[in-house]
Amino acid sequence: MVDGATRESKTLAAIRRLLLGALAIGVLGTSGELILLRHIDKPAQWIPLVFLGAALPVLIWHAAAPSAASVRVLQGLMLGFIALGVIGVGLHYDGNVEFERELHPDERGWTFIRKTVAGATPVLAPGSMVLLGLVGLAHAYHHPRRGLSRLETET
C-alpha cells in the first residue's frame, strides 16, 4: 500500500497547509471578533462561538496527527459552519426586517430591502462562517488521510 503522503505532490501538500493555516487564523479571528462584539446576549448567539471553540482542538488534532477520523470530523464541523452561516444570515436579516418595520412601517420595495441589508445587525457577517467552512472543506478535499472509498480500493 502506498503511503498517503507520497500520493500527493509537494505543491498540493503546501496548499493544504496554507488552507489549514488560513482556517486556523480565521477561526481565531472570528472568535475574537464575536467576543469583542459581545455576541453573547441571547442563547442563539453562543452557537457560532461553540462551533468555533470546537474547531480549535479539531484543528490541532488534525494538524498534529492527520488521520481518516480527523479528516471526517473536520469535514463534519465545516458542514456545520456552512449551515450556521446560512442560518445566521437569515436570522440577521429577519432581525433587521423587524427593526426596519418599526422605524419605517410604510416602507416597501427596493428601498426597504436596502435598509434591511444595511440595518442594525450586519446581515452578511455570518457569511464568514460559510467562507471558513468552504476553506476547511477545500483543505479536506481528497485528503490523502481521508481513507479510501470502496470505489478507490477496487481499482
Secondary structure, DSSP 8 states (H G I E B T S, - for coil): ---HHHHS-HHHHHHHHHHHHHHHHHHHHHHHHHHHTTTTSSHHHHHHHHHHHHHHHHHHHHHHS--HHHHHHHHHHHHHHHHHHHHHHHHHHHHHHHHHHHH-TT--HHHHHHHHHTSSS-TTTTHHHHHHHHHHHHHHTT-TTS---HHHHH-
